[in-house]
Structure formats: structure tokens, C-alpha cells
Amino acid sequence: MKIVIVGAGVAGAILARRLARLPGVELHCLERVGPDDHAEAGTGLNVGPNAIKALRRLDAALAAEVEAASLPWTRWDIALTDGTPLMALPLAQVADNPGIRIRWSELYRVLRQGAGAAIRYGCTLESVGASETAPGKTRVRFTQHGATHEIDGIDLLVGTDGRYSRVRETFSGAPEPRHIGVAILRVLVPDTSAGLVDDYGQWFSGCHRLLAFRVPPDHVYIAATYPVAPGAPVQDAWKTEAVMRATYQPAQGEASPAVRWLLDAMCAQLHDAHWARMQEADVRFAEPEVDVLYLGDSAHGMAPTLGQGATQAMEDACAAALIVEDAWARGQRTPRVWLDRIVAARTERLRFVMDLSVRATDTMLEGADPVAGTRWKTEAPFQAELAALFRDVALGVPDDASAQAGAATTSAAAMPAA
Ligand SMILES: Cc1cc2nc3c(=O)[nH]c(=O)nc-3n(C[C@H](O)[C@H](O)[C@H](O)COP(=O)(O)OP(=O)(O)OC[C@H]3O[C@@H](n4cnc5c(N)ncnc54)[C@H](O)[C@@H]3O)c2cc1C
């Protein structure tokens, strides 16, 4: 059984670690960057309680490593930029366990180390397509250290190559992005706040929102939003200190101490800021004619409002690993059966998460009232949806089956070296 995973990011690294254990699987996980690439060092992530719940269930040891490299995400506080509180939500009210706050580069480091020798670094994909010799199977061609390699007759090809997935583009065309109407600036700054900023907080000035939280070691991640007409470009005029400070001043009174510190810290790093426009893209987990699976950003573009991009990539990978391990333990060796189970387990879940992420963006749209927009988030219907988001992970296997499948594969083969 030949399995190729393209991309060892969040989803790919988790899946590679698990599938490398299956006896009889020839696994190749091809990653473009080198083992010490820190391209994402400048970003922090809040990863939802649902991803940690899923990872603990799949792989307690890996979950412990991820949690050790992070801080717990336990609160969601919302205020106006003058400090007037609007919402104070302990996540324990809507989740079974905390989420995490972590540097993106740290998450990659821990997950890639966990997959050990299963990942082949420095592999640049040249082409991918249907196999010419075996119906339903696929082939990839790639270069590594200047040499070209080809793998043909692939039983299962997994595209975990992120938002601009070459695999998905080849088989079904690049997904059409839908702009949500919000531009977002993100920056990671040294933590000199002396405790003013710690767990996940948001501060509104009209529809403009600051978001911040502390991540280890000693940094604060800050995101600032501007409404922008869907499809319109991010305006250069916003990228100046004067505009940024004016945007987040309260309509009346003084900015709170936390907001003053955030503005100082953000403006000192404006040259380093990452700007993007919020967007989403349709869900597609599998190809119908060839045995190709997508997970994470390649399967669904996600509005970032609820921090569900990496979170759902983790949930996806946990579900896929549990389903394949469960099938493997039962002797089911037909990738199409696995794909059908993954599609059935994940599609509606993703539609719900994407829809909720877009609806929760209401307070950041042009002309929005943050007070009214926050009020409905404190009410029972939204909190029930949050509880469904954070608690009802959709993994596609009954509780006891994952435990049995995990035990079977762990005893059958050693872990790849860390
Ligand atoms: C600035 C920013 C902030 C974010 N904040 C959050 C947050 O707070 N919470 C959250 O949950 N999500 C957040 N996200 C989203 C999150 O980072 C992504 O959703 C997540 O990384 C998706 O995981 P993935 O495994 O699908 O893809 P990725 O993590 O993007 O991994 C894709 C991998 O594929 C490799 N690759 C790509 N093309 C090829 C190729 N042709 N050949 C070989 N390898 C290839 C890449 O090098 C990479 O390692 C944020 C994103 C950005 C940009």
C-alpha cells in the first residue's frame, strides 16, 4: 500500500506520524521547505479547544508535546478600546478543555519532530496527476537536492499542501475565494506589557477590532482589522502609524492602558506586519475518480474569526488518521472506503464551522455596532453554537474503536525517530 502526503504543515505532519506506523504502508511525506525553516516565526495562533480534544484522543503523547510548547487559551474577553467590558467568557462554559496559544513556528516544529523520519524535506513538486498505468491511482514527480524522482501507482494521495494547494488545483481547479469584507494586519511583538495583555482579548473602536494574546516565549500576538469592500485591495493609507492610532482611539475618553500598549507595540513593528483579506473557499475533501484526499486549508478556506484554520486542519488530520487506523485494524485496505468515511465524517462539520466563522465576523464589517454585535454572542443560542464548535469534534469513529485501533498499530510498529 503506497501512500504519499504532499505538505508537512499542520495536517500533513500529524497524519504522517500516524500512517508511518501502519505495518505494510510505504509512506512518503514530501515537504517543500528544509527541516529548520522558520518562515512562520512571525505569527501566533490560537488553536481551539476542539483541536486539542481531537489530538488528545488520537495521540496523547503528541498532544502533550504541543501543550508543553504553548500557553492555555481559557478566556475570551471583549471590551471597547476605552476599556468598557462587553463580554467575559471563561471557555470552560463552552468547552471540555482549554485551547492553546502558540507560535506558528513552534507548532510546526513540534508536529514535524513528531513525524520524525517520515517527512522528506526539500522536496519540490514538479507535477502530479492520474497514473497512466493503474486506474484510480496517481503519480507525483518531484526534485530533491537537484535530483528528479517519480512515484507512480500511489494508492492514496493526500494533499495537505495548504491554501494554494497544487494538488487540488491539478485535479479540480483552484477553489474560488469568497472575500468576507475585512482586512487584517498581524504582528508578533516582544511582551513588555507587564501583564496588561495575557489571554485572548479583543478591543473595539466602532467596527475596527484589535485582538491580542501572549504566546511563549515572551511575545504578544496582535491582529488589527479594517472593513474593506469584498474584492477591493488593502489600502496603503491604513499602513501608517498616524492612521492606525487614530482608528483605534475611542470615540470619547482615553484608550485603556492595554490598548495604549498594543498601539505602541504594533506601530513599532508596522514594517514587519502581515496584511491579508479574510476569505473562505468551498469544502472538498476527496476526488471522485482518483483516490485523492484533501485536509486542512487545501480542503476548505476558512474565515479566521474564530481561530479555526489550524484548528480544523488538526481536527481533519485526527479524523483521517483515526478512520484509516480503524479501517486498517479491521483489514479494510480500500482507500475509496476510507475516503467515503472521511467525507461523511467531516463535510457537514466544516460547513457548520465555516458558517459560524463568517457570522461571527459581523462586528468587523463596515458600519457594524460592536455593542450590539457582542450582545448576541453573550446569549444562549450563540453560546450553544460555540459549545458545539469546541466540544462536538467530528472524528468519524466511535470512542472505543479509536482506542483499539491505536493500540493495534502502536504495538505493530515502532514510532519514527523524533
Ligand atoms: C497570519 C495568519 C494567522 C493565522 N492565525 C490562526 C489562528 O490564530 N488560529 C488558527 O487556527 N489558524 C490560524 N491561521 C490559519 C492556519 O495557519 C492555517 O489554517 C493552517 O496552517 C492550515 O494547515 P494546513 O496543514 O492545511 O496547511 P499549512 O500549515 O499551510 O501547511 C502546508 C504545508 O505544505 C507545504 N507545501 C505547500 N506546497 C507544497 C508543494 N508544492 N510541495 C511540497 N510541500 C508543499 C508547505 O511548505 C507547508 O509546510 C492563520 C493563518 C495566517 C496566515
PDBQT file of the ligand as one rigid body, heavy atoms in Angstrom, charges set to zero:
ROOT
HETATM    1  C1  LIG A 501      -1.142  35.255   9.689  1.00  0.00    +0.000 C 
HETATM    2  C2  LIG A 501      -2.005  34.053   9.970  1.00  0.00    +0.000 A 
HETATM    3  C3  LIG A 501      -2.562  33.859  11.233  1.00  0.00    +0.000 A 
HETATM    4  C4  LIG A 501      -3.343  32.729  11.499  1.00  0.00    +0.000 A 
HETATM    5  N1  LIG A 501      -3.883  32.568  12.732  1.00  0.00    +0.000 NA
HETATM    6  C5  LIG A 501      -4.591  31.436  13.019  1.00  0.00    +0.000 A 
HETATM    7  C6  LIG A 501      -5.072  31.195  14.347  1.00  0.00    +0.000 A 
HETATM    8  O1  LIG A 501      -4.930  32.019  15.256  1.00  0.00    +0.000 OA
HETATM    9  N2  LIG A 501      -5.718  30.001  14.590  1.00  0.00    +0.000 N 
HETATM   10  C7  LIG A 501      -5.898  29.077  13.625  1.00  0.00    +0.000 A 
HETATM   11  O2  LIG A 501      -6.477  28.007  13.925  1.00  0.00    +0.000 OA
HETATM   12  N3  LIG A 501      -5.455  29.283  12.377  1.00  0.00    +0.000 NA
HETATM   13  C8  LIG A 501      -4.804  30.430  12.042  1.00  0.00    +0.000 A 
HETATM   14  N4  LIG A 501      -4.318  30.634  10.774  1.00  0.00    +0.000 N 
HETATM   15  C9  LIG A 501      -4.592  29.630   9.745  1.00  0.00    +0.000 C 
HETATM   16  C10 LIG A 501      -3.636  28.427   9.843  1.00  0.00    +0.000 C 
HETATM   17  O3  LIG A 501      -2.320  28.832   9.915  1.00  0.00    +0.000 OA
HETATM   18  C11 LIG A 501      -3.864  27.512   8.658  1.00  0.00    +0.000 C 
HETATM   19  O4  LIG A 501      -5.237  27.264   8.551  1.00  0.00    +0.000 OA
HETATM   20  C12 LIG A 501      -3.123  26.188   8.865  1.00  0.00    +0.000 C 
HETATM   21  O5  LIG A 501      -1.731  26.389   8.859  1.00  0.00    +0.000 OA
HETATM   22  C13 LIG A 501      -3.536  25.193   7.795  1.00  0.00    +0.000 C 
HETATM   23  O6  LIG A 501      -2.846  23.987   7.986  1.00  0.00    +0.000 OA
HETATM   24  P1  LIG A 501      -2.562  23.025   6.746  1.00  0.00    +0.000 P 
HETATM   25  O7  LIG A 501      -1.883  21.850   7.303  1.00  0.00    +0.000 OA
HETATM   26  O8  LIG A 501      -3.774  22.854   5.941  1.00  0.00    +0.000 OA
HETATM   27  O9  LIG A 501      -1.577  23.855   5.810  1.00  0.00    +0.000 OA
HETATM   28  P2  LIG A 501      -0.193  24.543   6.152  1.00  0.00    +0.000 P 
HETATM   29  O10 LIG A 501       0.052  24.595   7.620  1.00  0.00    +0.000 OA
HETATM   30  O11 LIG A 501      -0.171  25.806   5.355  1.00  0.00    +0.000 OA
HETATM   31  O12 LIG A 501       0.861  23.524   5.568  1.00  0.00    +0.000 OA
HETATM   32  C14 LIG A 501       1.043  23.315   4.197  1.00  0.00    +0.000 C 
HETATM   33  C15 LIG A 501       2.425  22.682   4.024  1.00  0.00    +0.000 C 
HETATM   34  O13 LIG A 501       2.566  22.265   2.684  1.00  0.00    +0.000 OA
HETATM   35  C16 LIG A 501       3.841  22.642   2.207  1.00  0.00    +0.000 C 
HETATM   36  N5  LIG A 501       3.704  22.777   0.766  1.00  0.00    +0.000 N 
HETATM   37  C17 LIG A 501       2.949  23.670   0.066  1.00  0.00    +0.000 A 
HETATM   38  N6  LIG A 501       3.065  23.451  -1.244  1.00  0.00    +0.000 NA
HETATM   39  C18 LIG A 501       3.901  22.380  -1.386  1.00  0.00    +0.000 A 
HETATM   40  C19 LIG A 501       4.401  21.678  -2.503  1.00  0.00    +0.000 A 
HETATM   41  N7  LIG A 501       4.057  22.016  -3.761  1.00  0.00    +0.000 N 
HETATM   42  N8  LIG A 501       5.235  20.646  -2.296  1.00  0.00    +0.000 NA
HETATM   43  C20 LIG A 501       5.598  20.279  -1.034  1.00  0.00    +0.000 A 
HETATM   44  N9  LIG A 501       5.145  20.925   0.081  1.00  0.00    +0.000 NA
HETATM   45  C21 LIG A 501       4.308  21.949  -0.112  1.00  0.00    +0.000 A 
HETATM   46  C22 LIG A 501       4.134  23.954   2.932  1.00  0.00    +0.000 C 
HETATM   47  O14 LIG A 501       5.522  24.240   2.953  1.00  0.00    +0.000 OA
HETATM   48  C23 LIG A 501       3.561  23.660   4.320  1.00  0.00    +0.000 C 
HETATM   49  O15 LIG A 501       4.502  23.025   5.159  1.00  0.00    +0.000 OA
HETATM   50  C24 LIG A 501      -3.576  31.782  10.481  1.00  0.00    +0.000 A 
HETATM   51  C25 LIG A 501      -3.030  31.971   9.201  1.00  0.00    +0.000 A 
HETATM   52  C26 LIG A 501      -2.269  33.109   8.940  1.00  0.00    +0.000 A 
HETATM   53  C27 LIG A 501      -1.712  33.317   7.548  1.00  0.00    +0.000 C 
ENDROOT
TORSDOF 0
